[in-house]
Amino acid sequence: MLPSYFMTTAAALCALLPEVTGFLAPSAFMGSNTAPTAAARAAAASSSRVPALRMAEEAAAGEGEEAPAPTASDISKGIAHPEAIFTVPENILKVLPHRYPFALVDKVLHFVPGKSIIGIKCITNNEPQFTGHFPDLPIMPGVLQVEAMAQLGGLICLQEPCSDGQGTFFFAGVDGVKWRKPVVPGDVLVMEMELVKWKPRFGLAKMTGKAYVDGVLALDVKEFTFALAKS
């Protein structure tokens, strides 16, 4: 049984991670299909601090004092992830065949067997794709975002009750892909995948998914099609 604070959408879980840079929009835009305005980004920069730090700064400003400098401990508390259901060493690598540099799911935060899953991919500057995409403006390639979501979906279909995990899970099609905002180093991509249809006789699965950064919709995929090939 999951603790009561676990929520059932990627947007809700993503909202638990604070907006820590001015580039990110506030959680009021959670799930929005429109890009935040410059004013929204400015508001995000103001609201991105850990609440306790922001209150201290406001109090100090009211008294004409210099705001206290944040500590690493304070900021770390503000960006703590919910407890993981699956992690890479214990579970994910036992289910998925992908390995470095193509293992794109770091943690699973919520899982309903045979139905839905929420997981994260932490974006870091030392990933090999940023050497060329782009040298002076690192942006996670959109196709790798889709691949990360597909791997997350594989964690549904390569486990019970869908299958016994034997075989290889392949892309058979993708439709209705829309990228909403850039994903850059330092971001945490919170992804959700839902199994819409599963045909065990043919090993075919249909899924839909979304991915968020700090509560803002980054990627929306209307339909994934997968094929499970038995070995």
C-alpha positions in Angstrom: 0.0 0.0 0.0 1.4 3.4 -1.0 1.6 6.1 1.6 -1.3 8.6 1.5 0.9 11.4 0.2 1.5 9.6 -3.1 -0.5 11.1 -5.9 -1.6 9.3 -9.1 -0.4 11.6 -11.9 3.0 12.6 -13.1 2.0 16.3 -12.8 1.0 15.9 -9.2 4.3 14.1 -8.4 6.2 16.6 -10.4 4.7 19.4 -8.4 6.5 18.1 -5.3 9.8 19.1 -6.9 10.3 22.8 -6.6 11.0 25.2 -9.5 14.7 26.0 -8.8 15.5 28.2 -11.8 13.9 31.2 -13.4 13.6 29.2 -16.7 10.9 27.0 -15.1 7.3 28.1 -14.8 5.3 27.9 -11.5 3.2 24.9 -10.7 0.0 26.8 -11.5 0.8 25.9 -15.1 0.7 22.2 -14.3 -0.6 20.3 -17.3 -1.0 23.4 -19.4 -0.6 23.0 -23.1 0.6 26.6 -23.6 4.1 27.9 -23.0 4.5 30.1 -19.9 5.0 33.8 -20.6 8.0 35.9 -19.6 6.0 37.2 -16.7 5.3 33.6 -15.6 9.0 32.8 -15.8 9.8 35.8 -13.6 7.2 34.7 -11.1 8.8 31.3 -11.1 12.2 32.8 -10.3 10.6 34.5 -7.4 8.7 31.5 -6.2 11.4 28.9 -6.8 13.1 29.2 -3.5 12.4 26.8 -0.7 9.3 28.3 1.1 11.1 28.7 4.4 14.0 30.5 2.8 11.5 32.8 0.9 9.7 33.7 4.1 13.0 34.5 5.8 14.0 36.7 2.9 10.7 38.6 3.0 11.0 39.1 6.7 14.6 40.4 6.4 13.6 42.7 3.6 10.8 44.1 5.8 13.4 44.9 8.4 15.9 46.3 6.0 18.3 43.5 6.6 20.2 41.4 4.0 18.5 38.2 3.2 20.2 35.0 4.6 22.1 32.9 2.2 20.5 29.5 1.5 22.3 26.4 2.5 22.7 23.2 0.5 20.8 21.4 3.3 17.8 23.7 3.0 17.7 23.4 -0.8 18.1 19.6 -0.7 15.0 19.3 1.5 13.0 21.2 -1.0 13.9 18.9 -4.0 13.5 15.6 -2.3 11.8 13.0 -4.5 9.0 10.8 -3.3 10.0 7.3 -2.2 10.9 5.1 -5.2 8.9 1.9 -5.9 11.6 0.6 -8.3 15.2 1.8 -8.6 17.8 0.9 -11.2 19.9 -1.7 -9.4 17.1 -3.5 -7.6 14.4 -3.7 -10.2 14.6 -1.7 -13.4 17.7 -3.5 -14.9 16.1 -6.8 -14.1 13.1 -6.0 -16.3 14.5 -3.8 -19.1 17.4 -4.9 -21.3 18.7 -1.3 -21.8 22.1 -0.4 -20.5 24.3 2.7 -20.6 24.2 5.0 -22.4 20.6 4.0 -23.3 19.1 3.2 -19.9 16.7 6.2 -19.6 14.6 5.4 -16.5 16.1 6.2 -13.1 13.3 5.6 -10.7 9.7 4.4 -10.6 7.5 6.4 -8.2 4.1 4.9 -8.8 3.0 1.6 -10.4 -0.3 -0.1 -10.9 0.4 -3.5 -12.5 -1.1 -3.9 -15.9 -2.4 -0.4 -16.0 -0.2 2.6 -15.4 3.2 3.8 -14.2 5.1 7.0 -13.2 8.8 7.3 -13.3 11.6 9.9 -13.7 14.6 10.6 -15.8 17.2 12.9 -14.3 18.9 15.0 -17.0 22.6 15.6 -16.5 25.1 17.6 -18.5 27.6 14.7 -18.9 25.3 12.6 -21.0 26.8 11.8 -24.4 24.1 13.3 -26.5 24.9 16.8 -25.3 28.3 16.6 -27.0 26.5 17.4 -30.3 23.0 18.4 -29.3 24.0 21.1 -29.0 27.6 22.1 -27.9 26.6 25.6 -26.7 22.9 24.9 -25.9 22.4 21.4 -24.5 18.8 20.2 -25.0 17.6 16.6 -24.6 16.7 15.3 -28.0 13.0 14.9 -28.4 13.4 11.3 -29.7 15.2 10.4 -26.5 12.4 11.8 -24.4 10.0 9.5 -26.4 12.4 6.6 -25.9 12.5 7.2 -22.1 8.7 7.1 -22.0 8.7 3.9 -24.1 11.1 2.3 -21.7 8.9 3.2 -18.8 5.9 1.7 -20.6 8.0 -1.5 -21.1 8.0 -1.9 -17.3 4.2 -2.4 -17.5 4.2 -4.9 -20.3 7.3 -6.9 -19.3 5.7 -7.8 -16.0 2.6 -9.6 -14.7 -0.2 -9.5 -15.5 0.7 -8.6 -19.0 3.5 -11.1 -19.6 6.1 -13.2 -18.0 8.9 -10.9 -19.1 10.3 -13.3 -21.7 11.0 -11.7 -25.1 11.9 -8.3 -26.5 9.6 -5.2 -26.5 9.8 -3.2 -29.8 8.4 0.1 -31.0 5.7 -0.5 -33.6 4.5 3.0 -34.0 4.0 6.4 -32.4 1.4 9.0 -33.1 0.4 12.5 -32.0 3.7 13.6 -30.5 3.8 17.2 -29.2 6.8 18.8 -27.5 5.8 21.7 -25.3 9.1 22.9 -23.8 12.8 22.2 -23.9 14.3 19.7 -21.5 17.8 20.7 -20.4 20.5 19.5 -18.0 19.4 19.9 -14.4 15.7 19.0 -15.2 13.9 16.1 -13.8 11.6 14.6 -16.4 8.6 13.1 -14.6 6.8 10.7 -17.0 3.5 8.8 -16.9 2.4 5.9 -19.1 -1.0 4.3 -19.3 -1.8 1.0 -20.9 -4.9 1.6 -23.1 -5.1 -1.8 -24.9 -3.2 -5.1 -24.6 -3.7 -8.0 -27.0 -1.7 -10.9 -25.5 -2.4 -13.3 -28.4 -0.5 -11.0 -30.7 1.8 -9.3 -28.2 0.5 -5.8 -29.1 0.1 -3.0 -26.7 -1.3 0.6 -27.1 -0.3 3.2 -24.6 -0.6 7.0 -24.0 1.8 9.2 -22.0 2.8 12.6 -20.8 6.0 14.0 -19.4 6.5 17.0 -17.2 9.2 19.2 -15.8 8.3 21.0 -12.6 4.6 20.5 -13.2 4.8 22.0 -16.8 3.9 19.7 -19.6 7.0 19.1 -21.7 5.9 16.2 -23.9 2.5 14.7 -24.8 2.1 11.5 -26.8 -1.3 10.5 -27.9 -0.5 6.9 -28.8 2.4 4.4 -28.5 2.2 1.0 -30.2 4.5 -1.8 -29.0 5.1 -5.3 -30.1 6.3 -8.1 -27.8 8.4 -10.6 -29.7 8.8 -13.9 -27.8 12.3 -15.3 -27.7 
